Amino acid sequence: MTAPLLDIRGLTKAYPGVIANDDVSFALRPGEVHALLGENGAGKSTLVKMIYGLVKPDSGAMVLNNAPYTPAEPRAARQSGVAMVFQHFSLFEALSVAENIALGMEHPPKPRDLSARIREVSHAYGLPLDPESLVGDLSAGERQRVEIIRCLLQDPQLLIMDEPTSVLTPQEVEILFHTLRKLSAEGTAILYISHKLEEIRALCDAATILRLGKVVGECTPADVSAAEMAEMMVGKSLAVPARDATEPGDTLLAVENLSLPAVSAFGTSLKEITLQLRAGEVLGIGGVAGNGQDELLAVLSGERRTPPGTVRFQGRDVGPEGPNARRAGGLLSAPEERLGHAAAPDMSLTENAVLTGQSRKGLAKGGFIGWSRARSFADDIIAQFDVRTPGNATAARALSGGNLQKFVIGREILQDPVVLVVNQPTWGVDASAAADIRQALLNLAQNGAGVIVISQDLDELLEISDRFCALNEGRLSEPRPARGLSMEEIGLMLGGAHGMAEAHLEELHPGASA
Amino acid sequence: MIRLEKRPTPSRAWALSTPIIAVILTMIAGGAMFATLGQDPFETIRIIFWDPLFHERFASFSRPQLLVKAGPLILIAIGLSLGFRAGIWNIGAEGQYIVGAIAGAAFGLAFYPSESPLIFPGMVIAGLIGGTLWAMIPALLKVFANTNEILVSLLLVYVAEAMLASAATGWLRNPEGQGFPGSRNLARHAGTDNPELFAGTGMHWGVLAAFVAVIAAYVLFQRHVLGYQIKLAGQAPRAARFSGVNPGRLIILCLGVSGALAGAAGLFEVSGPAGQITIDFNSGYGFTAIIVAFLGRLNPIGILFAGLLMALTYIGGELAQLLLQVPAPAIQAFQGMLLFFLLALDVLSNYRVRIGRERAA
């Protein structure tokens, strides 16, 4: 047993009203890949922010290389050999890769030397990246490589990665894991935050599980099942969403050969989208964010009008209809962005119930809003979907992400949709709430509605979809039955590893080229 | 170190009490300003806030002035509050006020010397239409050409002022006025006059219209779908579109209503307190109403009180100029302080002030 690289002893951090970390202890050896597991709000982020010098602990101590470690700011942490890749990238789109990396360095070398170093490191770790290309042109996976290389140039002893795989295709995940294993073999310790249990089982040597700020367990991920880890995380066993098999019915929604230009310079154009949705089925649409998900939702919800004949709902051309007319007919939707799109942040839950419930719930008669009916509708959503809130007068922004998501999804489901389209229904939602939402979507399909789920979470799509198709650069693939589809096949449907030369894939997995 | 922390839910207590605190702070800062000008601060403040209503000699004149001045301010501010809540910024109410006055006066004078009881209602309608059309210019340009309504509506004020000058000296000039600029006096001619409805109160049709507008706006915001859509579009434009709000229609509607009310205010003014179209007939009500709308937190009841308060500072300010020779710019600075403190304190209803060392989060 080698001496620990980083020893964390009894770290505690309290914020007004909540103890984010309560007496947290664990140790990390050099070269160890250590997972931090926990639901949203379990305290993972606070813990790594303390290690990275962004937050000061109230009490407790850290020891790095047998010396007391109290980073006052991230710069001190970096000097001690601790680097971190954040979930949200901090890159300038208008600058090149090398310029972005130089910006983060204290004493950047000459541009030519830096570019050479970047090439060298990216080659050594199998992360192909051209230092001269503009970050704005890169895919999410490539942007993450920029962040990783920025860290690697500091020769870190400890690399912290916060949910690194949420924006990657399965092939890109493979490449990332390859890099991380190589780093670990060279002695760099990795602290890996994720809630994707299968990934942790494949990658990590040890795991520390946090719940409500406390360490509730440690395990060797390879030795326990994903279900066991999930139970430790949530504190109860999770019901796997289930339903009885049903025969799909009539076609409810048909999109035919729909092409639309992008609205803005950062938008995605939709290209020849064709899809069919039948009663009682769940159609899963996978893909990395920014490949046309928002645009697809907008043409189905009615926020964007479509050319005649391209979108038919129950045989009727709904292209020229706006959101309210479509809602009245039973075509409902729930966008990805909860605050500001699906809900108005500063408005109460009652007012937010009126946002989409006007026609189907009869909340506005003769132009006047019936606030008592609206309140009882909001109360129904809160009760049936277990939304934790002081009451229906609370502002939407005061709710946690998961609770607001349950409210948004509940608001649409309780309007008894004929077709429901949801984008990222469980994004940022804790595991038990996510399971509830998935079950509600399945129940809806079982009762004869058609459901389209757009999501980045492939496990989720495989769990609840009948058919699966991929959205890549505004194109929708042919749907395939979801049962029996492997991650490998899905990855290829998603366009493989973005921006990777085939040769590199070949290098990593001899014989795996498609 | 002082820092601001966003409240999860806006504080109702602060939202209600900040206008009162802002008035008190204005009195303190304004008092200090008057003191540096060599005036007794307490006396000046008393003259501005108290004497217009209760002074034994001046009150009989200045008390009716309160409604005369507050009426147009409230009427215009109610119209503006619709747009401001939706994030549509009509800064050109002054221009719509002028065009409404010209249109209404032109209608009345076209039938001169008829004294038909139908003329005054016709003038009101002409005033509403004139203001609406003037506001449609920025509205349609914004919807169809994506221009900035702030600039267009503001610049149209100067166009309207030029129109006013040409009307007063040219096509609306009183033919019996011995060549002096200015139209016939509408207020002194039965049929075109907007009389004081109850003697000694200052109450005229325009004040009545302002009260009706307050009630209508209150119902609109509390109960009507349109009020809800206006609020939603202002707070979360994307959510509004998702909810089915048509942004273009909302722009036309909000600018149209605010233009119509400003135009009506101009008509009531020209046919009543002002009496005639003159070169400098407009007196800045359209701009002051912006302050009134914010002082009243874009809330109809708040605007009612803000309009009365603003009118009081006007009348009191004039009284202070008369009695103490306080310079007019000092009175304007005093009114500016009111808006400054109000907007500065506005932060408190959405943020909490924390004093202490910042912690990185």
Interface residues (C-beta under 8 A of the other chain):
Chain A: K49 L54 V55 K56 E73 S301 G302 E303 G322 P323 N324 A325 R327 P335 E337 G340 H341 A342 A343 A344 P345 D346 M347 E351 V354 L355 T356 Q358 A364 G367 F368 I369 W371 T394 A395 R397 A398
Chain B: P8 T9 P10 R223 H224 V225 L226 Y228 K231 L232 Q235 A236 R238 A239 A240 R241 F242 S243 G244 N246 R359 A360 A361
